[in-house]
Amino acid sequence: MPPKLSPSGALRFETEEHTLCGLCRTPYKSCECKGLKDNLHDWYVWHGVPSTMIPSAKDRIFVGLPPPPDNSSRTKLVKRWVSLVNISMIMGHFDANHWFSTKWESLNASMDARTKLLNEMVADYVAQLPTNTELTVLARVLGLQRRAIAGKVDGIAKEAWAALRIFLSGDWACMSKAGSKLLMNAFNTRDPKKYPRDDPHLERILDSGVSRIYGVMEMGFDKKGYCLAMEPGRRPCGVGTSTTLETSDERLISKKARKRKTTKESIPTKKRRRVES
Ligand SMILES: [Zn+2]
């Protein structure tokens, strides 16, 4: 049965045909990355299930699904995210349907009410990155560890801005785990005078939106999966994103690969310098 995108934005598809391990990019049943890092793995082993039969629930990505139409509404794109969370074995611990029916309408209104302030919050977060105590850790999870400080800051800032634009568009299936963490960080380090903690809109955006996405990404992706999104091969859709934002693979994975290549080529230069000095 071919995958089906309903007018509401929800997806229906045969899970196995559209699911890969995000790390090795093989069908998740034949993946040996052992991405399943929770107790379930031990449970399978305890019950004598052969390792090749243990489903790798972490770092699962979705591929080949019908893309949402350009300029899809935020609600339709969030519906798509809800479908993917429901299908994902491990993310499905979060009751996304219940969340959608009880939280989405008010969250959507709060996002409209605080769009400008969210942009300012990310700008403030990005501005203090050069002195941020987490800079090294953030650079490492984004594969930027070999860059000079300015390069690290630039790479992290780009992903933070991408995450905000994706968040506001509703196309959350294209948000990287790193991006969701950066949005959490922007909230956690915000100036309470400028972004009051009793502002109901901001609190709702944090509790029902940003924290939820990050929580789901934490469930679904492990430490190696920071550069992954649920749909890493699809360009984010939605108002204001379709023209310039790349896929999360283009933003993060291929850059890492390019960086490794550059580093290898730079070894003779380093040796040369040593000889010169
Ligand atoms: Zn794998």
Residues whose N, C-alpha, C, O or C-beta is under 5 A from the ligand:
A	BS01	ZN	C21 L23 C24 R25 C31 E32 C33
